[in-house]
Amino acid sequence: MLELMPASLFAAAVLLTLLAGFLGRGRSVLTLVAALCAGAGLLSGLALGWTLEDLLPPLALTCAAALAALCFGRGESR
Amino acid sequence: MNFNAPEFLIFFPIVFALHWLLPHRARWLLLLAASWLFYFWWNFGAGFLLVGTTLVSWLCARGISRTGSAAGKRALLILALAVSLGCLGVFKYAGFFASIAGLDLLMNILLPVGISFYTFQTLSYVIDVYRGSVPAENHFGYYALFVSFFPQLVAGPIERPENLLPQLRRERTFSRSNLSAGGWLLLEGYFKKVVIADSLAPFVDRVYGAPEAALGPEIILATVLFGVQIYCDFSGYSAIARGAAKLLGVDLMENFRRPYAAPTVREFWRRWHISLTSWFTDYVYIPLGGSRRGLPRQMLNILIVFLLSGLWHGAGWTFVLWGLIHGLYLAAGAVRERFRKGPAPTGRGMTAWSHIRTFALVTFPWLFFRAESLGDAALLLSRLPAGWSGVGQALTPLLPLVPVLLCLLPLERLPERAGERDWSLSALTVFCAAAAISAAWLAQLAGGGQNAFIYFQF
C-alpha cells in the first residue's frame, strides 16, 4: 500500500488541479490542496527511494494539468 | 556559459541586480562586460574573433556613413562582407569545402560558438547602414553590446539594429510587468529545454546513433520526436533569451509562433526561426528579385535561399539536402498558387488534413538533418520496413515520455501575460514546473552534466 502513496498523491493533485481549473468555484482551496498533494507526492516518492527520473513523469503530468487549467480553464484575470 | 549551466544561475542574478542598481550611463558597460565574460567563458580565442569582427564591422559602417562617394561606400561594404563572411567561411566551412575538393586540412579548426548568429547580425547592420535605413552607431560600446548582448549572442534571435540598438541606448526603468513576463518566459524556456527536449534526447540519440540496428517504427517515432526535441530545444533557448532580456528591460523579437500548427509549409517558415527566415527574405530573396521576375526566377530564388539556409545550419550534405527539400516544397507551393483556379478548399476536415500533411512534410526532412551522414540517412530509410511485427515491444519504453509530451500543448497556448490570470493556478503551475525542471536538471547533473543546446553548433 505504502508504495502506491506517491502515485495516489500525484493522481489526486492532477484531479484537483483540473477541477480547480474547470469548475471555477472554490479554486483557491482546490489549488492549495492540489499543491499540498503534489508536494507530499514528491516527498513521499523521495522517501520511498524513487529516483529523480522516476519522479519526472508524475511531476510532468501534474504540470500538464496545471498548464491546461491555466490556459483552457476558467481562470479570469485578477 | 550555457543557460542551463550551474554558473549561469550565479551569473544572471548578479548581472540583473547590478543592472538595476547602476545608473543608466553605466549599464552599457556592465552589460558589455557581462556579455564578453559570458562568451569568453567558452573559448578565449573565439572571444577575440567576436571582438575583431565587431570592430571591423563598426569601422566599416562608420566609414560608409561618412564617405561621400558611392564607390567608397561600396568598397567599404564589400570589405565588411568579405571579413565577416570570410571568418564564417574559414571557421565553419573550410573543412567541408576542402573535403569536396578532395583536400585534407592539416589542422582542425574549432567552430566558434554562435558565429553564424553574430555574423548575420553584423551583416544586417552594415547592409542597413549602406542602404541608409539605419544611422551608423557612433558609440563603439553600444554597437559592441548590440552584437554581443548575452541573452541572444550564441543562438539568436538574430536581432535587427532598428529594434535592438535604440533599446540599448534608451533609459530603461524597472517594471513589475516586465518581471512577471520575463519570469514566465524563463519558466517556459527552461521547461521546454530541460524537461521536454532533454527527456526526448536519449531515445532519439540511440536510434540515430546506431542506424544499422534501428527498426522501422523506432525510426519514424525518433524522427517525429526529434522534430519535437529540436523545436523545444531551440524555442526553449529563444524563450530563455527573451525572458532574460525582458528582465533587463529589453524586448527581443519573437522567434517561434507555434510552427507545428501551420497549415502549409510556407506558413511553417513564417513561424519557425522567424529571425533567420526574415533575414534571408530581406537580404537574399528580395535582392534576388523575389517573386517579381516571373515564376521560374521565383522558384530559383526560393531554392537558392533554402540551400543557403541549409548550409547556414551546418557544413554538411545532410543540411544541404534538408534545405533543398524545403526549397522544393516551397517552389512547388509557388507553382500551385500560380495555377490554382478559385479559392482554396475550406472546411474542418480540410483544415485538419492540411495540418497533418504539413506536419508530415516538415517531419520527413528532419531525418536528413539529424542523421550523421547521407549514408546513415540512406541506411535509416532502407530499414523503414524492418521490425513492424514487434511495434508494441519496441515502443513500450517510451511510455514515461507521454506526460512530458502532454505538457507541450498547453505550454504552446500559454498566454503572454500568464501571471495576470488566476493567481492560485499561476502559483500552482510555477510550483509544479519549477519542481519538474529541478528534478530533470538535477538528474542530468547527477548523470554527468547538462545537454548543450542543439543550435549552439550552428
Interface residues (C-beta under 8 A of the other chain):
Chain A: T17 A20 G21 R27 S28 T31 L32 A34 A35 A38 G39 L42 T51 L52 E53 L55 L56 P57 P58 L59 A60 L61 T62 C63 A64 A66 L67 A68 A69 L70 C71 F72 G73 G75 E76 S77 R78
Chain B: F191 V195 S199 P400 V402 P403 V404 L406 C407 L409 P410 L411 R413 L414 P415 A418 E420 R421 D422 W423 S424 L425 S426 A427 L428 T429 F431 C432 A433 A435 A436 A439 A440 L442 A443 A446
